[in-house]
Amino acid sequence: TKVKNKAGKEDMVILFFAGHGATERDVMSPDGDGLEKYLLPYDADPKDLYASALPMREVSHIFQRIRSERLIFLVDACYSGAGGGRTIGMDGVRASISDAFIDRIAGGKGRVILTASGANEVSTEKDELRHGVFTYYLIEGLTGAADSDRDGVVTVDEAYDYVSRQVPAATAQEQHPVKKGTVEGRLILSITE
């Protein structure tokens, strides 16, 4: 509500989430995969996701309410149900997740989503990095490593290009960041000078 009320049409909104995701069966899923995807806050109850977690359909609705013409959502979570990553395994849920849900969230001009992994991949965490692999390389990129043209700024495209090279290399090609959405012009995420 605060972002919706404060962000004007000319503003750029950047939202970042690093944490766990989960799925549960939902025949009403608009993505055609029979699953609702959730982002889990620290106090989410895996046995009652509907009441305690944030469904991606609500994230989509929140984004539609923000008037800004430029919205960037960076998310280091996954929904695959596999072990060792930023997801919560749900008993009996081993379905393929449709990429359509990322398209749905990014829907509309000026909306860009960078996700840590493809829909059916694990978003890996590594203790030695003290972050998820995506978050680690995103931070490294934003502090200057992604500034490929050395102009002192890191754009969304430069950040994505950087994590798209670094993350697969650090995960034995098992995790591939995804970028969805379109925006006119350069979207600057950080200034490095």
C-alpha positions as CSV (number, residue, x, y, z in Angstrom):
1,T,0.0,0.0,0.0
2,K,2.8,2.4,0.8
3,V,4.6,1.8,-2.5
4,K,1.2,2.1,-4.4
5,N,0.5,5.4,-2.7
6,K,4.0,6.9,-3.0
7,A,5.2,5.7,-6.5
8,G,4.1,8.1,-9.2
9,K,4.0,7.4,-12.9
10,E,7.6,8.7,-13.5
11,D,9.1,6.8,-10.6
12,M,11.0,3.5,-10.9
13,V,10.1,0.9,-8.3
14,I,12.5,-1.9,-7.4
15,L,11.3,-4.8,-5.3
16,F,13.7,-7.5,-4.1
17,F,12.8,-10.8,-2.4
18,A,15.2,-13.5,-1.3
19,G,13.7,-16.4,0.5
20,H,11.7,-19.5,0.0
21,G,8.9,-20.4,-2.4
22,A,6.4,-23.2,-2.3
23,T,3.5,-24.6,-4.4
24,E,0.2,-26.2,-3.6
25,R,-2.3,-27.8,-5.9
26,D,-4.9,-25.3,-7.3
27,V,-7.1,-26.3,-10.2
28,M,-8.0,-22.6,-10.6
29,S,-4.4,-21.7,-11.4
30,P,-4.3,-19.2,-14.3
31,D,-1.0,-20.7,-15.4
32,G,-2.3,-24.0,-16.7
33,D,-0.1,-26.1,-14.4
34,G,-2.6,-26.7,-11.6
35,L,-0.3,-25.1,-9.0
36,E,-0.4,-21.9,-7.0
37,K,3.0,-20.5,-6.4
38,Y,3.8,-18.7,-3.1
39,L,6.5,-16.5,-1.6
40,L,7.0,-17.4,2.0
41,P,7.6,-14.8,4.7
42,Y,9.6,-15.9,7.7
43,D,6.5,-16.9,9.7
44,A,4.7,-18.8,6.9
45,D,3.0,-22.1,7.9
46,P,3.8,-24.7,5.2
47,K,0.7,-26.6,6.3
48,D,-1.5,-23.5,5.6
49,L,0.1,-21.5,2.7
50,Y,-3.2,-19.8,1.7
51,A,-3.5,-18.1,5.1
52,S,0.2,-17.4,5.8
53,A,2.1,-17.0,2.5
54,L,1.9,-14.5,-0.4
55,P,0.4,-16.1,-3.5
56,M,2.0,-15.0,-6.8
57,R,-1.5,-14.1,-8.1
58,E,-1.6,-11.5,-5.3
59,V,1.9,-10.3,-6.3
60,S,0.6,-9.8,-9.8
61,H,-2.4,-7.9,-8.5
62,I,-0.1,-5.7,-6.3
63,F,2.1,-4.9,-9.3
64,Q,-1.0,-3.9,-11.4
65,R,-2.0,-1.4,-8.7
66,I,1.4,0.4,-8.8
67,R,1.2,3.4,-11.1
68,S,4.9,3.6,-11.9
69,E,5.8,2.9,-15.6
70,R,9.0,1.2,-14.5
71,L,8.8,-1.7,-12.0
72,I,11.6,-4.2,-11.5
73,F,11.1,-7.3,-9.4
74,L,14.2,-9.3,-8.4
75,V,13.4,-12.6,-6.9
76,D,15.7,-15.3,-5.4
77,A,13.2,-18.1,-4.7
78,C,12.1,-21.2,-6.5
79,Y,9.0,-23.4,-6.6
80,S,10.3,-26.7,-7.9
81,G,10.0,-28.7,-4.6
82,A,13.5,-30.0,-5.0
83,G,15.9,-30.1,-2.1
84,G,18.9,-27.9,-1.4
85,G,17.4,-24.6,-2.6
86,R,15.1,-21.7,-1.8
87,T,12.0,-23.8,-1.8
88,I,9.9,-25.7,0.6
89,G,9.1,-29.3,-0.4
90,M,5.4,-30.1,-0.3
91,D,4.4,-33.8,0.1
92,G,2.9,-35.1,-3.1
93,V,3.6,-32.0,-5.2
94,R,6.0,-32.9,-8.0
95,A,4.4,-31.3,-11.0
96,S,6.0,-29.3,-13.8
97,I,5.6,-25.6,-13.3
98,S,4.6,-23.5,-16.2
99,D,6.7,-20.6,-17.2
100,A,3.4,-18.8,-17.9
101,F,3.3,-17.6,-14.3
102,I,6.5,-15.5,-14.8
103,D,5.0,-14.0,-17.9
104,R,1.7,-13.3,-16.0
105,I,3.6,-11.4,-13.2
106,A,5.7,-9.4,-15.7
107,G,2.6,-8.6,-17.9
108,G,2.5,-5.1,-19.1
109,K,4.9,-2.5,-20.5
110,G,7.5,-1.3,-18.0
111,R,7.5,-4.4,-15.9
112,V,10.6,-6.5,-15.6
113,I,11.2,-9.6,-13.6
114,L,14.6,-11.2,-12.9
115,T,14.2,-14.6,-11.3
116,A,17.1,-16.6,-9.9
117,S,16.1,-19.8,-11.9
118,G,13.8,-21.3,-14.4
119,A,10.4,-22.5,-13.3
120,N,11.5,-26.1,-12.7
121,E,15.0,-25.3,-11.4
122,V,16.3,-25.0,-7.9
123,S,17.5,-21.6,-6.7
124,T,20.7,-22.7,-5.0
125,E,22.0,-21.5,-1.6
126,K,25.7,-21.8,-0.7
127,D,26.9,-21.4,2.9
128,E,30.3,-20.1,1.7
129,L,28.6,-17.3,-0.2
130,R,26.3,-16.4,2.7
131,H,23.5,-15.8,0.1
132,G,21.7,-17.6,-2.6
133,V,23.9,-17.9,-5.7
134,F,21.8,-15.5,-7.6
135,T,21.7,-12.9,-4.9
136,Y,25.5,-13.2,-4.4
137,Y,26.2,-12.5,-8.1
138,L,23.5,-9.9,-8.4
139,I,25.2,-7.9,-5.5
140,E,28.6,-8.4,-7.1
141,G,27.3,-7.2,-10.4
142,L,25.5,-4.2,-9.0
143,T,28.8,-3.1,-7.2
144,G,30.5,-2.8,-10.6
145,A,31.3,-6.3,-12.0
146,A,28.3,-6.1,-14.4
147,D,29.2,-2.7,-15.8
148,S,30.3,-4.1,-19.2
149,D,30.6,-0.8,-21.0
150,R,32.4,0.8,-18.0
151,D,30.1,3.9,-18.0
152,G,29.7,4.0,-14.2
153,V,26.2,2.5,-14.2
154,V,24.7,-1.0,-14.2
155,T,21.5,-1.4,-16.1
156,V,18.9,-4.2,-15.8
157,D,20.3,-5.7,-19.0
158,E,23.9,-5.6,-17.8
159,A,22.9,-7.1,-14.4
160,Y,21.0,-9.9,-16.2
161,D,23.8,-10.6,-18.6
162,Y,26.2,-10.9,-15.7
163,V,24.1,-13.2,-13.5
164,S,23.3,-15.2,-16.7
165,R,27.0,-16.0,-17.0
166,Q,28.0,-16.3,-13.4
167,V,25.1,-18.3,-11.9
168,P,25.1,-21.3,-14.3
169,A,28.9,-21.5,-14.0
170,A,28.6,-21.6,-10.2
171,T,25.9,-24.2,-10.2
172,A,27.3,-26.7,-12.7
173,Q,24.8,-25.4,-15.3
174,E,21.8,-26.4,-13.1
175,Q,20.4,-22.9,-12.5
176,H,19.7,-20.3,-15.1
177,P,18.3,-16.9,-14.3
178,V,15.3,-15.7,-16.3
179,K,14.4,-12.2,-17.4
180,K,10.8,-11.4,-18.5
181,G,9.2,-8.1,-19.4
182,T,9.8,-5.1,-21.6
183,V,10.8,-1.6,-21.0
184,E,11.8,1.3,-23.3
185,G,15.2,2.8,-22.7
186,R,17.8,1.9,-20.1
187,L,16.8,1.0,-16.6
188,I,19.7,1.9,-14.3
189,L,19.9,-0.3,-11.2
190,S,23.1,1.1,-9.7
191,I,25.7,3.8,-10.0
192,T,29.2,2.4,-9.5
193,E,31.3,5.6,-9.6
